[in-house]
Amino acid sequence: MPEPPALVVFYGGRGASPVERAVDDARLTAALDLAESSLEGGVGRTILVTDQPAPSIDLPGIEVDFSDGPFHFGQRLADVARRHQLDSLICAGAGSVPLFAAGDFREVASGLARGVIVTNNSFSSDLVAFPANEAALAAAELVERDNALARTFKEAGLPVDELPRTVATQMDIDSPSDLLVLALTGGGGPRLREHIAGLALNTAPYERTLPRFTDRASQIVVAGRVGSHSWAYLERETACRVRLFAEERGMEADGRAEKGDARSLLGFFLESAGAAPFFEALSELGDAAFIDTRVLLAHERIAASREDRFLSDLGEADAISEPFLREFTRAALGATVPVLLGGHSLMSGGLMALNEHAWALGENAD
């Protein structure tokens, strides 16, 4: 009888600034909560793959696979699978699917038992479960970025099944905007909730957006890497109208951002009008806005630091060193409608979580 799949979690690149460490520590606490949920869901051992020599772990039984040498995601993944002699594994980044429960892991294990690869997103994956056979490992070795893993398997002709698009499968922790969503909605395991509570985040701008989701007279603007499933969810599950600018989906996974090839219609308008007029126009298009700033930065070919991106997500404009992002964030703060800035996860799991929380608040009020 084959062994149950192992949970292999990648946790690396812990930042030096306070805002980066707040997110990175949240990712680690989420990974520990995830490991507990996986055990309840029938998953076997958990292996933490990291470049941190002494990660803070309070959960017995987790195996730490440490290396601070040159890193290539796919080669490291295949090496871990071979050295630990895994029959199958569930690969995730720390902070991925923080709302996953035991039942979600049982669904993943069921897919593996049918002989298919299972992912939360076949286009840009945060979690991928696959049999550790040589065909899969050979394909995995080619992958430089973790979010291209499921797509690489599909391109190699391997069978890939995608989990239903739910808040649990789409929520991810990549930036402070994700922590703000979780702080407001109360999602995540006990370690993650305790960590977020200690950050004392200002969720007021997020709270201001909530009534818009359930109001038929309202309209929200959503701009960034929005997939068809997220768009369908918003059309189906919100009462408001949605004005959508879907741009540059997959720009990280296929290298367009890195090569400077990403282009944005909103980016062209921002260049022409300037930041303040941009947000004046935006206020005429909707009663709240959700903007994926990474697309605009890629359009401008600006390699803003991780710290600056995170400070922008928090609305701490004066602390941002990059001039374009600092001006853009200041203008967003001065907009007459609430504007939430973030990355890809805000455009998918974050929006879904906020919408469901908005409806739950209405039901509780009744």
N, C-alpha and C positions, 0 to 999 in steps of 0.2 A: 504493500500500500504506500503510495507516495506521501512524502511529508507535506504538511500544510505549507502554504506559501510564507516566505519571510517578508517582513516589512523592511525595506531599505530606504533610509531617509538621508538625503544630502543636506548638510548644514555647513556652510563655509563662508569665508569672506566677511567676517564680522567687522563692521565699520568702526572708525575711531571717534567720530563725533557723537555727542549725546543723543541726537535725534536718530542716528543710524543704529546705535546700540539699543535704543528703546524698541525699535522694530525688530532687530535681530534677536534680542532676548525674547520678544513675543513669539517669534518663529520657533525658537527652541522650546519654549513652554508649550506651544501648540503641538509640537512634535511629540512631546512626552504624553500629552493628553491623547494624541492620536494613537500612540503605542498602546495605551491602556484600552482604548476602544477596539483596537485591532485584536487584542487578546480575547476580549469578550466575543468578538466576531469570528473566532476560530483561526486566526492567523497565528503562525508560530513565532519564531524569534524575531527580534527587532535589531537591526544593525544601523548604527549611526555613522555615516561616512563624513568625515570632517577634517578640516585643516586646523582646528582648534585643539591644542594639546591637552587641555583640561576643561572640557565643557561641563557646565553645572547641571548634573543629572541627579534627580532624587527618586528615580524609578529603578529598582533592582532588576537585573537580568538583561539590561540593554548592553549590547556589544558595541564597543567603539572601535571603528576602523580609521586610524589616524594616519595622515600623511600631509606634510606641508611642502612637498615637492611640486614640480610643474603639473598643472591640472588640465586634463582633457576629459570632459564629462563621460563620453561614451566608452573610452578606454578604461577609465576608472570603474565605471559600472560593470563592464564585462569582467574586469579583473576581480572585483569583489565577488561577483557571482561564482566565478571559477574557484577562487581561493577558499570560499566558505562552502563550496560544493552544494549550491542551492539547486533544488529541482524546479522551483518557480519562485517568483518574487513580485512584490508590489513596490514599485519605485515611486518615490514622491520627494519633493523638496520640502525642507522644513518650512512650516507655515502653509503648506498646501492643504486643501480641504479641511479646515479646522472645525467644521460642523459635522464631519463624518461621524456616524454612530456605528454600533456593532452590526446592525442590520445592513448598512451600506457595505461593510466588509464582507458579510455573508453573500451579498449579491455579486461582488467582485470575484470571490472564491468560486461561486457557481459558474461564472463565465469561464474562469480558468479550467474548471473541471470539464467543460465542453470543448476544450482545446482551442479557445480563441483568446486573443489579446484584448484586454479591457482597459478603456481609458475614460477620463472625464471629459476630454475634448480632443477629438482626432486631429484637429487643425493646430492647436496650441496646447499641448498637454501639461497638466500639473501632476497627474497621477497616471501611471501605466503599470498594469499587471500583465506579466507574460511568462511563459515557460522558459526556463533557462537552458534551452537546447542550443546547439551550435549555430543553427540558422538565425535564431533571434539574436544571439550574442554577436555574431558577425555583423549583422545589421546595426546593432546598438553601438558597436565600436566606431562607426562612422559619424556619430552624432556629436556635434560640438556643444550644442545648447540643449538643456533638458526639455524645453518645450517643443522641440522638433522630434522627440523620440517616437511618438505614436505615428506621426506623418511618415517618418522614415520606414517604420514597419509596414505601413500601407504601400509605400512605393516599392518595397521589396517583395510585395505580393503576399504578405502574411495576413491572415484574417484578423480584423480589428473590429470590435464592437464598442459602441459609445454608450455610456450610461445616460439615463434621462437627464436633461438639463434642469436641475433643481438648485435651490440655494445651497444645499449641502454639497453638490458636486461642482458648483461654480465659484463658491467663495474661496478666496485665497488671501494670504497676507504677503503683500509685496511692498506696501508703503503705509505711511501714517493714515491715509484716507481709509484703508481697510480697518485699522484699529478704531478709528472714529465710528465707523459703521457698527462694529462689534460692541463698542462702548455704549452706543445708543440702543442697540437692539438686545444686548445682553447675551449674545451668542458665544459659543466656545466652551471648552472644558474648564474644570476648576482652576488649574494653574494659569491658564490664559486669562480667565476673568479676573483673577487676583492681580496679575501683572498689569492688565489694562486699568483696573481701578486705581492702582498706585500711580499711574501717569497723570491723573486728573485732567483729562483732555476736555477741550471746549467743544461740546457737541451742538452748541446753539445754532450755527449755520445749517447743520444737518436737520435739526428739529424743525427749522423754518420751511424745509422742503416737504415735510411729510404731508401736510394737508393738500398739497397739489396732486398727489397720486390718486386721491379718492374724490376729487372734485371734478365733475364733468365740465365745468366752465373754465378750468385751468388748462394750461399747456406747459409742457416741459421741453427744454432743448437738451438733446443728448448728442455729444460730438466726440468722435474718436473711434477706437477699434471695437466696433459693435458688430457681432455676428448675427446671422439671420435668426438664430434661435433666441438671442436676447431681444431682438426686435419683435419677434413673434410673441414672446412672453409679455413685453410691455404693451403691445396692442391688445393682448388677450386679458391681461390681469390688472391693468390700471383703468381708472375711470377717466383720467385726463387725456387730452390729445398729446401726441408725441411728435415733436419736430426733430427728425433724425438726420445727422450728418455722419454717415459711416465711412471711415477713411482708414486706409493703411493697415487693415487687419493682417496679421502675420509678418509685419515689417521686421520684427526682431528675429523670429524663427528662420526667415529666409535671407536675412542679412541686408535687407534694403536700407534699414536705418544706419547700419554700420558703414555701408558703402556710400551714403549720402544720396540715395535714390528716392527716398520717401518724399511725397508731395501731398499738400493739403489745400483744398479749396478755402477753408477758413484761414489757413496760413497765408494765402495770397491776399485775402481780404484784410487780414491783420496788418500785413506789410503796407498795403495801400492806405488804410484808414488811420492806423495807429491804435494803441491800446485803449485809450479812453473812448474814442468814437466806436471802436469795436464793441465795447460793452454797452454803450448807449443803444446801438442797433440791436444787440442781443436782448436787451430788456423789452424791445418791441416785438420780439419773436416768441417770448415765453415768460412764464412767471417764476421759473427756476431753471438753472442750467447746470449740466454735469459735463465737464470738459476733461478730456484725456490730454494733458499737457505734453506727454511724451511724443505725440504725433506732431504737435506744433514745434517742439524742439528739434525733432528729426527733420521737419520741413526747413527750418532755419539752419540746419547743419550745426547745431549747437550741442556740444558734448557737456552739458551741465553736470556738475558733480552729483553724486547720489545724495550728499548732504543738502545741496541746494534744492534738488527736486523734492526732497522730503520736507524741507522748510516751506516750500511753496504749497505743498499739500496741507500743511498746518496753518497757512495764512500768515506766516511770520516773514513778511516781505522785507523788513528792514535788515534782517540777518542774512539775506541772500546775497552772495557775492557776484553772481552772473547778471549783468545789466539787463538783458532782455527779459529774463525770467523774473527779476526783481520788479521791473516796471509792469509786466503783465500781471503779476500777483497783486500789486498795489491797486491796479485798475479793477481787478476782480473783486477785491475787498470793498471798493468804492461803488460797485454796481448797485442799482436800485432794486435788483432781484437777487435772491441768494444764489451764489455760484460756488459749486463744489469742484475742486481741482484734484486730480489723481491720475492713476494709471489704468492699465487694462482691467484689473479686477473690479474697480469702481464701475466700469462700463458693463459688467456682467453680474457676478454674484453680489456686488455692493448694491446696485440698483434693485436687484431682486429682493435682497434682505430689507432694504428701506421700504419698498412697496408693501411687502408682507407685514412689516411692523406697523406701517400706517393703517392698514386695514384692521390689524389686531387691536390697535388703540381705539378705533371706531367701534369695534364690537364690544370691547370692555366698557366703553362709555355708555353703550346701550344697556 
